[in-house]
């Protein structure tokens, strides 16, 4: 078995003692195979993740870039061809309580997003393993994919508005080169301990605007999708040149469009709540 070979390799490198290790395959990864290694003597635990090498190389790059942040896993080992990576297990729960979104987003900003760094030599924009020439090109590619799913769910003027926002507006809220972002910064990748945010896992790195990750998190659950909730979190961001509510609202609407497509594909039971939020944000953008 593949995981047993990995355990042997890690033991030979003195990262673990294979005689003290038991393993369990975890569920929940959409494209990766994940194993939990548990030391039966000292109770230390590790995650071994298998995925496409290009995906794991990007993830390792992100974790190494921000290895001083306690909110992220500390990468212990990456196989030289990126067949797998290893990092410590972060204790906690993955269930999100729908009552503290403002506090959650503020914690996300302070522990992660405000620590993002710009990359003057970034090779492009968007997905680190599938780069675009510009931020608008990246957003447009996401819109095109989302439209294939959302075509029959929204009115034609709604689709037209979203595409016109990305085509005609400068949605970037900072000056300069792109930042290295988590890219999949939603509640499904958050770990909670004692009611607070204690870990963020499974990055799918993106070069772009830090606001993107905040809005991604904001839209990743259907509760409290109000202007008050996002405005409170945005007020803690250090990257914004000006707090322009109209630009923020447009970014939220684009992010919500992406989330609606994801909802239909993976979480259809949430669709009614998201459509209520969609109509709310459409009205906000049109009134500004």
VENGI-V209282 format. One record per helix or strand. SS is the DSSP state (@ for helix, = for strand). FROM is the first residue (numbers start at 1). TO is the last residue. If there is no record, write none. Layout:
SS:FROM:TO
SS:FROM:TO
//
This chain:
@:2:12
@:18:20
=:21:26
=:33:39
=:45:50
@:53:65
=:72:72
=:75:78
=:84:88
=:93:93
@:101:111
@:113:115
=:118:118
=:125:127
=:132:132
@:135:150
@:156:168
=:179:181
@:187:189
=:190:193
=:196:200
=:206:208
@:210:219
@:227:234
@:245:266
@:268:287
//
